[in-house]
């Protein structure tokens, strides 16, 4: 995955939150590139281990001091304020809410080979997004 950052002024720090996801196990590479106009001013990469259907959140600080400097935060599973892991917090905003349920339910009844099918949201890996995938997200909401 490559993330392109807008022009960075020398006198400012920029905070970003990145959400990483995977539809299969493996090592991903996150590359952050800075640009001034169309010219690349620098890039930094980080290897990230992801498991199938996993969402990781990472905060990063980027600034320019003659060259792009990026400080990657350790990628981690999003958590609730009480520290409970939120496995289906697809937007990594710290809660499993209607937006997360909407992400998976918007793909309801799509199967492998169908336009719009996304294996990331096929949580039971049966090749189709069904009510079982949606209910897995609904039932994971804290207090359910």
VENRABEL-V801805 format. One line per field, one symbol per residue. ss: DSSP state (h for helix, s for strand, l for the rest). psi: psi as a letter, one per 20 degrees, with the letter a starting at -180 (. if undefined). A space follows every 10 residues. Layout:
ss = ???
psi = ???
//
This chain:
ss = lsssslllll llssssssss sllllsssss ssssssllss ssssssssss llllssssss sssslllsss sslllsllsl llllslllll lllllllhhh hhhhhlllll slllllllhh hllllllsll hhhhhhhhhl llll
psi = ppppqrppqh jqqppqpppq qqjrqrpqpp pppqqocipp irqqqppppq rpjppqppqq pprpmhrppp opqppqpqqr hjippnhknh jkjjqoahgg ghghhijpkq rpiqpipohh imhjkjiqoa hhgghgggii ppj.
//
